[in-house]
Amino acid sequence: MTVDYTTLAKTIAALTEGETDQVALMATIACEVHHSDDRFDWTGFYRVTEPGVLKIGPYQGGHGCLVIPFDRGVCGAAARTGEVQLVPDVDAFPGHIACASSTRSELVLPVRDAMGRVIGVFDIDSNQPDAFTEDDARHMTKILEPVFAKSF
């Protein structure tokens, strides 16, 4: 199964229309994205809860790390740099945090509020190596941006 990004984008837009609670938005997106593709083994958010710190937010899949500092791992790199992290082999990523031993590849996207501040990251893990493409990153960015660009 591969993602039908057109349908996924429409579904998420419809489900989140008018909602302003960040946790409700994150929970809805994590659920919809997780179930949209068999490559997605763990799907969820890490929220910026204090300067330089991410804490786990709504997710689907097995347990995740509870706290991730900005200076560690793929999620930390996305939060610190504000750039998408597309990692085909997590074992080759310097400082990778193994929250789940099954994770082979990862796609992490920064999540920004209406002011452009990074408020968290959206993390998609796969138990398959090299599971994600630039196309996945582009489509997921297009899905996330309008949802969180609301005034919070």
PyMOL CGO cylinders between C-alpha atoms (Angstrom):
from pymol import cmd
from pymol.cgo import CYLINDER

trace = [
    CYLINDER, 0.00, 0.00, 0.00, 1.28, 3.47, -0.87, 0.3, 1, 1, 1, 1, 1, 1,
    CYLINDER, 1.28, 3.47, -0.87, -0.09, 6.77, 0.27, 0.3, 1, 1, 1, 1, 1, 1,
    CYLINDER, -0.09, 6.77, 0.27, -2.78, 8.46, -1.77, 0.3, 1, 1, 1, 1, 1, 1,
    CYLINDER, -2.78, 8.46, -1.77, -1.63, 11.94, -0.75, 0.3, 1, 1, 1, 1, 1, 1,
    CYLINDER, -1.63, 11.94, -0.75, -4.51, 13.72, -2.48, 0.3, 1, 1, 1, 1, 1, 1,
    CYLINDER, -4.51, 13.72, -2.48, -7.09, 11.78, -0.47, 0.3, 1, 1, 1, 1, 1, 1,
    CYLINDER, -7.09, 11.78, -0.47, -5.03, 11.98, 2.73, 0.3, 1, 1, 1, 1, 1, 1,
    CYLINDER, -5.03, 11.98, 2.73, -4.72, 15.77, 2.42, 0.3, 1, 1, 1, 1, 1, 1,
    CYLINDER, -4.72, 15.77, 2.42, -8.46, 16.18, 1.82, 0.3, 1, 1, 1, 1, 1, 1,
    CYLINDER, -8.46, 16.18, 1.82, -9.32, 13.87, 4.73, 0.3, 1, 1, 1, 1, 1, 1,
    CYLINDER, -9.32, 13.87, 4.73, -7.02, 15.67, 7.16, 0.3, 1, 1, 1, 1, 1, 1,
    CYLINDER, -7.02, 15.67, 7.16, -8.25, 19.10, 6.00, 0.3, 1, 1, 1, 1, 1, 1,
    CYLINDER, -8.25, 19.10, 6.00, -11.88, 18.02, 6.53, 0.3, 1, 1, 1, 1, 1, 1,
    CYLINDER, -11.88, 18.02, 6.53, -11.24, 16.43, 9.93, 0.3, 1, 1, 1, 1, 1, 1,
    CYLINDER, -11.24, 16.43, 9.93, -9.25, 19.38, 11.27, 0.3, 1, 1, 1, 1, 1, 1,
    CYLINDER, -9.25, 19.38, 11.27, -11.36, 22.20, 9.85, 0.3, 1, 1, 1, 1, 1, 1,
    CYLINDER, -11.36, 22.20, 9.85, -12.17, 24.72, 12.56, 0.3, 1, 1, 1, 1, 1, 1,
    CYLINDER, -12.17, 24.72, 12.56, -10.13, 22.90, 15.23, 0.3, 1, 1, 1, 1, 1, 1,
    CYLINDER, -10.13, 22.90, 15.23, -7.58, 25.04, 17.08, 0.3, 1, 1, 1, 1, 1, 1,
    CYLINDER, -7.58, 25.04, 17.08, -6.43, 22.71, 19.84, 0.3, 1, 1, 1, 1, 1, 1,
    CYLINDER, -6.43, 22.71, 19.84, -2.90, 21.58, 18.98, 0.3, 1, 1, 1, 1, 1, 1,
    CYLINDER, -2.90, 21.58, 18.98, -3.15, 18.22, 20.73, 0.3, 1, 1, 1, 1, 1, 1,
    CYLINDER, -3.15, 18.22, 20.73, -6.44, 17.37, 18.99, 0.3, 1, 1, 1, 1, 1, 1,
    CYLINDER, -6.44, 17.37, 18.99, -4.88, 18.31, 15.64, 0.3, 1, 1, 1, 1, 1, 1,
    CYLINDER, -4.88, 18.31, 15.64, -1.77, 16.24, 16.33, 0.3, 1, 1, 1, 1, 1, 1,
    CYLINDER, -1.77, 16.24, 16.33, -3.78, 13.20, 17.43, 0.3, 1, 1, 1, 1, 1, 1,
    CYLINDER, -3.78, 13.20, 17.43, -5.95, 13.32, 14.32, 0.3, 1, 1, 1, 1, 1, 1,
    CYLINDER, -5.95, 13.32, 14.32, -3.02, 13.72, 11.93, 0.3, 1, 1, 1, 1, 1, 1,
    CYLINDER, -3.02, 13.72, 11.93, -0.95, 10.99, 13.61, 0.3, 1, 1, 1, 1, 1, 1,
    CYLINDER, -0.95, 10.99, 13.61, -3.85, 8.55, 13.32, 0.3, 1, 1, 1, 1, 1, 1,
    CYLINDER, -3.85, 8.55, 13.32, -4.71, 9.34, 9.70, 0.3, 1, 1, 1, 1, 1, 1,
    CYLINDER, -4.71, 9.34, 9.70, -1.10, 9.30, 8.48, 0.3, 1, 1, 1, 1, 1, 1,
    CYLINDER, -1.10, 9.30, 8.48, -0.20, 6.14, 10.41, 0.3, 1, 1, 1, 1, 1, 1,
    CYLINDER, -0.20, 6.14, 10.41, -2.98, 4.15, 8.81, 0.3, 1, 1, 1, 1, 1, 1,
    CYLINDER, -2.98, 4.15, 8.81, -2.38, 5.52, 5.29, 0.3, 1, 1, 1, 1, 1, 1,
    CYLINDER, -2.38, 5.52, 5.29, 0.69, 3.43, 4.42, 0.3, 1, 1, 1, 1, 1, 1,
    CYLINDER, 0.69, 3.43, 4.42, 2.19, 0.11, 5.50, 0.3, 1, 1, 1, 1, 1, 1,
    CYLINDER, 2.19, 0.11, 5.50, 5.67, 1.67, 5.55, 0.3, 1, 1, 1, 1, 1, 1,
    CYLINDER, 5.67, 1.67, 5.55, 4.71, 3.77, 8.57, 0.3, 1, 1, 1, 1, 1, 1,
    CYLINDER, 4.71, 3.77, 8.57, 5.65, 1.78, 11.68, 0.3, 1, 1, 1, 1, 1, 1,
    CYLINDER, 5.65, 1.78, 11.68, 5.54, 4.68, 14.20, 0.3, 1, 1, 1, 1, 1, 1,
    CYLINDER, 5.54, 4.68, 14.20, 3.91, 8.01, 13.50, 0.3, 1, 1, 1, 1, 1, 1,
    CYLINDER, 3.91, 8.01, 13.50, 3.69, 10.89, 15.92, 0.3, 1, 1, 1, 1, 1, 1,
    CYLINDER, 3.69, 10.89, 15.92, 4.58, 14.27, 17.26, 0.3, 1, 1, 1, 1, 1, 1,
    CYLINDER, 4.58, 14.27, 17.26, 7.18, 15.57, 19.64, 0.3, 1, 1, 1, 1, 1, 1,
    CYLINDER, 7.18, 15.57, 19.64, 6.28, 18.98, 21.09, 0.3, 1, 1, 1, 1, 1, 1,
    CYLINDER, 6.28, 18.98, 21.09, 8.60, 21.78, 22.11, 0.3, 1, 1, 1, 1, 1, 1,
    CYLINDER, 8.60, 21.78, 22.11, 7.80, 22.09, 25.83, 0.3, 1, 1, 1, 1, 1, 1,
    CYLINDER, 7.80, 22.09, 25.83, 10.73, 24.28, 26.88, 0.3, 1, 1, 1, 1, 1, 1,
    CYLINDER, 10.73, 24.28, 26.88, 13.74, 25.74, 25.08, 0.3, 1, 1, 1, 1, 1, 1,
    CYLINDER, 13.74, 25.74, 25.08, 15.81, 22.95, 23.53, 0.3, 1, 1, 1, 1, 1, 1,
    CYLINDER, 15.81, 22.95, 23.53, 13.49, 20.13, 24.65, 0.3, 1, 1, 1, 1, 1, 1,
    CYLINDER, 13.49, 20.13, 24.65, 10.98, 17.95, 22.82, 0.3, 1, 1, 1, 1, 1, 1,
    CYLINDER, 10.98, 17.95, 22.82, 8.44, 15.80, 24.69, 0.3, 1, 1, 1, 1, 1, 1,
    CYLINDER, 8.44, 15.80, 24.69, 6.30, 13.10, 23.21, 0.3, 1, 1, 1, 1, 1, 1,
    CYLINDER, 6.30, 13.10, 23.21, 2.90, 14.09, 21.93, 0.3, 1, 1, 1, 1, 1, 1,
    CYLINDER, 2.90, 14.09, 21.93, 0.10, 12.16, 20.24, 0.3, 1, 1, 1, 1, 1, 1,
    CYLINDER, 0.10, 12.16, 20.24, 1.33, 9.12, 18.32, 0.3, 1, 1, 1, 1, 1, 1,
    CYLINDER, 1.33, 9.12, 18.32, 0.42, 5.75, 16.82, 0.3, 1, 1, 1, 1, 1, 1,
    CYLINDER, 0.42, 5.75, 16.82, 2.61, 2.67, 17.22, 0.3, 1, 1, 1, 1, 1, 1,
    CYLINDER, 2.61, 2.67, 17.22, 4.77, 1.29, 20.00, 0.3, 1, 1, 1, 1, 1, 1,
    CYLINDER, 4.77, 1.29, 20.00, 6.26, 3.36, 22.80, 0.3, 1, 1, 1, 1, 1, 1,
    CYLINDER, 6.26, 3.36, 22.80, 8.38, 6.34, 21.82, 0.3, 1, 1, 1, 1, 1, 1,
    CYLINDER, 8.38, 6.34, 21.82, 11.05, 8.25, 23.70, 0.3, 1, 1, 1, 1, 1, 1,
    CYLINDER, 11.05, 8.25, 23.70, 9.50, 10.56, 26.27, 0.3, 1, 1, 1, 1, 1, 1,
    CYLINDER, 9.50, 10.56, 26.27, 12.06, 13.37, 26.05, 0.3, 1, 1, 1, 1, 1, 1,
    CYLINDER, 12.06, 13.37, 26.05, 14.43, 14.31, 23.22, 0.3, 1, 1, 1, 1, 1, 1,
    CYLINDER, 14.43, 14.31, 23.22, 16.89, 17.20, 23.53, 0.3, 1, 1, 1, 1, 1, 1,
    CYLINDER, 16.89, 17.20, 23.53, 17.38, 19.35, 20.42, 0.3, 1, 1, 1, 1, 1, 1,
    CYLINDER, 17.38, 19.35, 20.42, 21.04, 18.29, 20.29, 0.3, 1, 1, 1, 1, 1, 1,
    CYLINDER, 21.04, 18.29, 20.29, 20.29, 14.56, 19.92, 0.3, 1, 1, 1, 1, 1, 1,
    CYLINDER, 20.29, 14.56, 19.92, 18.78, 12.35, 17.26, 0.3, 1, 1, 1, 1, 1, 1,
    CYLINDER, 18.78, 12.35, 17.26, 16.85, 12.90, 14.08, 0.3, 1, 1, 1, 1, 1, 1,
    CYLINDER, 16.85, 12.90, 14.08, 13.95, 14.65, 15.83, 0.3, 1, 1, 1, 1, 1, 1,
    CYLINDER, 13.95, 14.65, 15.83, 16.34, 16.93, 17.67, 0.3, 1, 1, 1, 1, 1, 1,
    CYLINDER, 16.34, 16.93, 17.67, 18.04, 17.82, 14.38, 0.3, 1, 1, 1, 1, 1, 1,
    CYLINDER, 18.04, 17.82, 14.38, 14.70, 18.72, 12.75, 0.3, 1, 1, 1, 1, 1, 1,
    CYLINDER, 14.70, 18.72, 12.75, 13.73, 20.92, 15.73, 0.3, 1, 1, 1, 1, 1, 1,
    CYLINDER, 13.73, 20.92, 15.73, 17.18, 22.54, 15.99, 0.3, 1, 1, 1, 1, 1, 1,
    CYLINDER, 17.18, 22.54, 15.99, 17.63, 23.29, 12.26, 0.3, 1, 1, 1, 1, 1, 1,
    CYLINDER, 17.63, 23.29, 12.26, 13.99, 23.75, 11.27, 0.3, 1, 1, 1, 1, 1, 1,
    CYLINDER, 13.99, 23.75, 11.27, 14.69, 21.50, 8.28, 0.3, 1, 1, 1, 1, 1, 1,
    CYLINDER, 14.69, 21.50, 8.28, 13.15, 18.21, 7.13, 0.3, 1, 1, 1, 1, 1, 1,
    CYLINDER, 13.15, 18.21, 7.13, 15.27, 15.20, 8.03, 0.3, 1, 1, 1, 1, 1, 1,
    CYLINDER, 15.27, 15.20, 8.03, 15.07, 12.36, 5.52, 0.3, 1, 1, 1, 1, 1, 1,
    CYLINDER, 15.07, 12.36, 5.52, 17.16, 9.49, 6.88, 0.3, 1, 1, 1, 1, 1, 1,
    CYLINDER, 17.16, 9.49, 6.88, 17.43, 6.31, 4.79, 0.3, 1, 1, 1, 1, 1, 1,
    CYLINDER, 17.43, 6.31, 4.79, 19.50, 4.46, 7.44, 0.3, 1, 1, 1, 1, 1, 1,
    CYLINDER, 19.50, 4.46, 7.44, 19.09, 5.54, 11.06, 0.3, 1, 1, 1, 1, 1, 1,
    CYLINDER, 19.09, 5.54, 11.06, 22.20, 3.61, 12.11, 0.3, 1, 1, 1, 1, 1, 1,
    CYLINDER, 22.20, 3.61, 12.11, 24.28, 5.92, 9.90, 0.3, 1, 1, 1, 1, 1, 1,
    CYLINDER, 24.28, 5.92, 9.90, 22.81, 9.09, 11.46, 0.3, 1, 1, 1, 1, 1, 1,
    CYLINDER, 22.81, 9.09, 11.46, 25.21, 10.61, 14.03, 0.3, 1, 1, 1, 1, 1, 1,
    CYLINDER, 25.21, 10.61, 14.03, 23.60, 10.64, 17.48, 0.3, 1, 1, 1, 1, 1, 1,
    CYLINDER, 23.60, 10.64, 17.48, 20.54, 8.64, 16.45, 0.3, 1, 1, 1, 1, 1, 1,
    CYLINDER, 20.54, 8.64, 16.45, 18.36, 7.77, 19.45, 0.3, 1, 1, 1, 1, 1, 1,
    CYLINDER, 18.36, 7.77, 19.45, 16.99, 4.24, 19.19, 0.3, 1, 1, 1, 1, 1, 1,
    CYLINDER, 16.99, 4.24, 19.19, 13.55, 4.70, 20.71, 0.3, 1, 1, 1, 1, 1, 1,
    CYLINDER, 13.55, 4.70, 20.71, 12.51, 1.48, 18.94, 0.3, 1, 1, 1, 1, 1, 1,
    CYLINDER, 12.51, 1.48, 18.94, 14.99, -1.16, 17.84, 0.3, 1, 1, 1, 1, 1, 1,
    CYLINDER, 14.99, -1.16, 17.84, 12.82, -1.93, 14.79, 0.3, 1, 1, 1, 1, 1, 1,
    CYLINDER, 12.82, -1.93, 14.79, 13.29, 1.52, 13.21, 0.3, 1, 1, 1, 1, 1, 1,
    CYLINDER, 13.29, 1.52, 13.21, 15.42, 1.39, 10.04, 0.3, 1, 1, 1, 1, 1, 1,
    CYLINDER, 15.42, 1.39, 10.04, 14.59, 4.73, 8.37, 0.3, 1, 1, 1, 1, 1, 1,
    CYLINDER, 14.59, 4.73, 8.37, 12.94, 7.96, 9.38, 0.3, 1, 1, 1, 1, 1, 1,
    CYLINDER, 12.94, 7.96, 9.38, 11.25, 11.10, 8.04, 0.3, 1, 1, 1, 1, 1, 1,
    CYLINDER, 11.25, 11.10, 8.04, 10.96, 14.03, 10.47, 0.3, 1, 1, 1, 1, 1, 1,
    CYLINDER, 10.96, 14.03, 10.47, 9.32, 17.32, 9.58, 0.3, 1, 1, 1, 1, 1, 1,
    CYLINDER, 9.32, 17.32, 9.58, 9.43, 20.52, 11.63, 0.3, 1, 1, 1, 1, 1, 1,
    CYLINDER, 9.43, 20.52, 11.63, 6.00, 21.83, 12.65, 0.3, 1, 1, 1, 1, 1, 1,
    CYLINDER, 6.00, 21.83, 12.65, 5.60, 25.62, 12.70, 0.3, 1, 1, 1, 1, 1, 1,
    CYLINDER, 5.60, 25.62, 12.70, 2.94, 27.90, 14.14, 0.3, 1, 1, 1, 1, 1, 1,
    CYLINDER, 2.94, 27.90, 14.14, 1.47, 30.99, 12.43, 0.3, 1, 1, 1, 1, 1, 1,
    CYLINDER, 1.47, 30.99, 12.43, 4.55, 33.03, 13.44, 0.3, 1, 1, 1, 1, 1, 1,
    CYLINDER, 4.55, 33.03, 13.44, 6.91, 30.49, 11.84, 0.3, 1, 1, 1, 1, 1, 1,
    CYLINDER, 6.91, 30.49, 11.84, 8.23, 29.22, 15.18, 0.3, 1, 1, 1, 1, 1, 1,
    CYLINDER, 8.23, 29.22, 15.18, 9.02, 25.52, 15.46, 0.3, 1, 1, 1, 1, 1, 1,
    CYLINDER, 9.02, 25.52, 15.46, 6.46, 24.15, 17.94, 0.3, 1, 1, 1, 1, 1, 1,
    CYLINDER, 6.46, 24.15, 17.94, 7.32, 20.50, 17.42, 0.3, 1, 1, 1, 1, 1, 1,
    CYLINDER, 7.32, 20.50, 17.42, 8.24, 17.84, 14.91, 0.3, 1, 1, 1, 1, 1, 1,
    CYLINDER, 8.24, 17.84, 14.91, 6.25, 15.17, 13.11, 0.3, 1, 1, 1, 1, 1, 1,
    CYLINDER, 6.25, 15.17, 13.11, 8.14, 11.89, 13.14, 0.3, 1, 1, 1, 1, 1, 1,
    CYLINDER, 8.14, 11.89, 13.14, 7.44, 8.97, 10.82, 0.3, 1, 1, 1, 1, 1, 1,
    CYLINDER, 7.44, 8.97, 10.82, 9.51, 5.82, 11.39, 0.3, 1, 1, 1, 1, 1, 1,
    CYLINDER, 9.51, 5.82, 11.39, 9.69, 2.74, 9.21, 0.3, 1, 1, 1, 1, 1, 1,
    CYLINDER, 9.69, 2.74, 9.21, 10.93, -0.76, 9.93, 0.3, 1, 1, 1, 1, 1, 1,
    CYLINDER, 10.93, -0.76, 9.93, 12.12, -0.81, 6.31, 0.3, 1, 1, 1, 1, 1, 1,
    CYLINDER, 12.12, -0.81, 6.31, 15.43, 0.72, 5.21, 0.3, 1, 1, 1, 1, 1, 1,
    CYLINDER, 15.43, 0.72, 5.21, 15.27, 3.69, 2.82, 0.3, 1, 1, 1, 1, 1, 1,
    CYLINDER, 15.27, 3.69, 2.82, 11.47, 3.80, 3.08, 0.3, 1, 1, 1, 1, 1, 1,
    CYLINDER, 11.47, 3.80, 3.08, 10.94, 7.52, 2.43, 0.3, 1, 1, 1, 1, 1, 1,
    CYLINDER, 10.94, 7.52, 2.43, 11.43, 9.79, -0.56, 0.3, 1, 1, 1, 1, 1, 1,
    CYLINDER, 11.43, 9.79, -0.56, 11.65, 13.52, -1.22, 0.3, 1, 1, 1, 1, 1, 1,
    CYLINDER, 11.65, 13.52, -1.22, 8.13, 13.14, -2.61, 0.3, 1, 1, 1, 1, 1, 1,
    CYLINDER, 8.13, 13.14, -2.61, 6.91, 11.89, 0.80, 0.3, 1, 1, 1, 1, 1, 1,
    CYLINDER, 6.91, 11.89, 0.80, 8.60, 14.84, 2.50, 0.3, 1, 1, 1, 1, 1, 1,
    CYLINDER, 8.60, 14.84, 2.50, 7.08, 17.36, 0.08, 0.3, 1, 1, 1, 1, 1, 1,
    CYLINDER, 7.08, 17.36, 0.08, 3.56, 15.96, 0.38, 0.3, 1, 1, 1, 1, 1, 1,
    CYLINDER, 3.56, 15.96, 0.38, 3.68, 15.68, 4.17, 0.3, 1, 1, 1, 1, 1, 1,
    CYLINDER, 3.68, 15.68, 4.17, 4.94, 19.27, 4.44, 0.3, 1, 1, 1, 1, 1, 1,
    CYLINDER, 4.94, 19.27, 4.44, 2.01, 20.45, 2.29, 0.3, 1, 1, 1, 1, 1, 1,
    CYLINDER, 2.01, 20.45, 2.29, -0.41, 18.57, 4.54, 0.3, 1, 1, 1, 1, 1, 1,
    CYLINDER, -0.41, 18.57, 4.54, 1.05, 19.87, 7.83, 0.3, 1, 1, 1, 1, 1, 1,
    CYLINDER, 1.05, 19.87, 7.83, 1.64, 23.53, 6.99, 0.3, 1, 1, 1, 1, 1, 1,
    CYLINDER, 1.64, 23.53, 6.99, -1.96, 24.75, 6.65, 0.3, 1, 1, 1, 1, 1, 1,
    CYLINDER, -1.96, 24.75, 6.65, -3.11, 22.87, 9.75, 0.3, 1, 1, 1, 1, 1, 1,
    CYLINDER, -3.11, 22.87, 9.75, -0.57, 24.41, 12.12, 0.3, 1, 1, 1, 1, 1, 1,
    CYLINDER, -0.57, 24.41, 12.12, -0.25, 27.81, 10.44, 0.3, 1, 1, 1, 1, 1, 1,
    CYLINDER, -0.25, 27.81, 10.44, -3.41, 28.88, 12.27, 0.3, 1, 1, 1, 1, 1, 1,
    CYLINDER, -3.41, 28.88, 12.27, -3.09, 31.41, 15.05, 0.3, 1, 1, 1, 1, 1, 1,
    CYLINDER, -3.09, 31.41, 15.05, -2.43, 29.51, 18.26, 0.3, 1, 1, 1, 1, 1, 1,
]
cmd.load_cgo(trace, "trace")
